[in-house]
Amino acid sequence: MIRSATGQDDGTPTQRKATLFCWECDHTSTIDGDWQLRPRRKSLAYVCPECETTLAKRPRSNETVSHHALSGPFVAWQRTLRASATVWRASITASLSNLTALTEFATAGSQPRSVMQ
């Protein structure tokens, strides 16, 4: 745990910018202090150690994700399904584009051409 910065003149602690305050129980600590860090699906929750209030949820960076979270059958299935959905969506988009182009071509070919006088 990192201690609060001290004033240079009298040695009294000063509050740092990265200080969290619990609005339920008035607990105060630095961002890297004694807060409980609880991983969520896509975020990391900062929870008060005294009253269990969730103070903030921050997005998880790639560095904080453990190796265990990156492996396993559930994650493999999730990646497979996401890749399959992406390929399916791309094939539908290409098919609709081709159908639109074919329809426009067929429509343009069936219209009578104007005769210039």
C-alpha positions, -999 to +999 in steps of 0.1 A: +000+000+000+013+034-009+011+060+018-003+095+013+021+122+001+033+145+029+036+182+029+071+195+027+068+222+054+052+205+084+050+168+075+012+166+076-004+142+051-020+158+020-046+142-001-036+129-035-057+132-066-060+094-067-079+092-035-113+074-032-139+083-007-167+059+003-200+078+004-216+053+027-191+051+056-166+079+049-137+055+045-108+072+026-078+056+009-056+061-021-067+044-053-041+017-048-048+015-010-069-010+009-099-011-015-110-046-024-106-052-062-133-075-075-130-086-112-162-084-132-168-096-167-153-065-184-145-043-155-127-042-122-148-030-092-134-010-063-153-021-032-150-005+003-134-029+028-155-016+056-191-015+043-189-035+010-201-005-012-190-006-048-174+028-055-162+025-090-160+001-120-131+006-143-126-013-176-101-041-173-069-037-193-053-066-211-026-066-185-049-073-155-066-103-171-051-134-158-038-162-180-065-185-166-092-161-177-078-163-213-081-201-215-107-227-209-135-242-228-160-214-222-137-188-236-129-210-266-166-214-273-172-177-269-145-169-294-157-195-318-193-182-317-181-146-321-160-156-351-189-176-367-213-147-362-188-123-378-184-145-409-221-151-411-228-114-410-202-107-436-216-133-460-251-119-456-238-084-463-220-096-494-251-115-506-274-085-502-248-063-520-248-088-549-286-090-550-289-052-551-263-050-579-281-078-599-315-061-594-302-027-605-285-043-636-317-062-645-338-031-641-315-009-661-314-035-690-352-038-692-359-001-696-364+012-731-336+034-744-346+069-754-342+076-791-324+108-799-341+130-826 
